Amino acid sequence: QVQLVESGGGLVQPGESLRLSCAPSTNIFRINSMGWYRQASGKQRELVAVITTTGLTNYADSVKGRFTISKDNAKNTVYLQMNSLKPEDTAVYYCNVKWGVWSANYWGQGTQVTVSS
């Protein structure tokens, strides 16, 4: 059973930074992409950022210029550097891995990010 182990969430003030990390507990065959989604209270889960195995990235418009997604292929770990955080970034952040021919999904358990003064 593959688990995605997330870390790095917490409570910060507006304008501060956090870095999230996520790594599978075991090797995953044929990873297509790794990314982060978030779900705020009462809202649908939305894509934050994704990175493919070739390094292509895609970001939600709301985080462009503030968030950076990166990966360490040797460690099979994906990171989300979040700068200039805003209260509207408050949500549970979920790690996602798409793998295999059909791009099946693995999800992390979620980590809470709260931005508040």
C-alpha positions in Angstrom: 0.0 0.0 0.0 1.6 3.2 -1.2 1.3 6.2 1.2 2.3 9.8 0.4 4.0 11.3 3.4 3.4 15.1 3.6 5.1 17.6 5.9 5.5 21.3 6.4 2.1 22.7 7.1 1.4 25.1 9.9 0.2 28.5 11.1 1.9 31.6 9.7 1.2 35.3 9.4 0.3 37.0 6.1 3.5 37.6 4.0 5.4 34.7 5.5 6.6 31.5 3.9 6.1 27.8 4.2 7.6 24.8 2.4 5.6 21.6 1.9 7.2 18.3 1.0 5.8 15.0 0.0 7.4 11.6 -0.7 5.9 8.2 -1.4 6.5 5.5 1.2 7.6 3.1 -1.5 8.6 3.3 -5.1 5.8 4.1 -7.6 6.0 2.6 -11.1 5.9 5.1 -13.9 5.1 8.4 -12.2 3.6 10.9 -14.7 3.3 13.9 -12.5 3.4 15.1 -8.9 1.5 18.0 -7.5 -0.4 19.8 -4.9 -4.1 20.5 -4.5 -5.9 22.4 -1.8 -9.3 22.5 -0.3 -10.6 25.4 1.7 -13.5 25.0 4.1 -16.7 24.8 2.2 -15.0 24.8 -1.2 -14.1 22.2 -3.8 -10.6 20.8 -4.1 -8.5 22.8 -6.6 -5.2 22.4 -8.3 -2.4 24.5 -6.9 0.7 23.3 -8.8 1.9 20.3 -10.7 5.2 19.2 -12.1 5.8 16.4 -14.7 8.7 13.9 -14.8 10.2 16.1 -17.5 10.0 19.2 -15.3 7.1 21.0 -16.9 5.1 23.0 -14.4 1.6 24.4 -14.2 0.2 26.7 -11.5 -3.2 28.1 -10.5 -3.4 31.7 -11.4 -3.9 32.7 -7.8 -0.5 31.4 -6.8 1.6 32.3 -9.8 4.7 34.3 -8.8 4.3 33.3 -5.2 4.5 29.5 -5.1 7.2 27.3 -6.7 6.9 23.6 -7.2 10.0 21.5 -7.5 11.1 17.9 -7.2 14.1 15.8 -6.2 14.1 12.8 -8.6 16.7 10.9 -6.5 14.5 11.1 -3.4 11.2 11.0 -5.4 10.1 14.0 -3.4 8.0 17.0 -4.4 8.2 20.4 -2.7 6.0 23.4 -2.7 7.6 26.6 -1.7 5.0 29.1 -0.7 6.0 32.7 -0.3 4.0 35.9 0.4 1.2 33.8 1.9 -2.3 35.4 2.1 -5.2 34.5 4.3 -7.0 33.1 1.2 -4.3 30.5 0.9 -5.7 28.9 4.1 -6.7 25.3 3.2 -5.8 21.7 3.6 -3.1 20.9 1.1 -3.0 17.5 -0.5 -0.1 15.9 -2.3 -1.0 14.0 -5.5 0.8 11.5 -7.7 -0.5 10.4 -11.1 1.1 7.2 -12.3 0.8 4.5 -14.9 -0.7 4.3 -18.3 -4.1 5.6 -17.1 -2.7 8.2 -14.7 -4.2 6.7 -11.6 -4.1 8.9 -8.5 -2.5 8.5 -5.2 -3.4 11.2 -2.5 -1.7 12.3 0.7 -3.6 12.6 3.9 -3.5 16.4 3.7 -1.7 19.0 5.7 -3.3 22.2 7.1 -1.9 25.6 6.1 -3.4 28.5 8.0 -2.5 32.1 7.2 -3.8 34.5 9.8 -2.6 37.5 11.8 
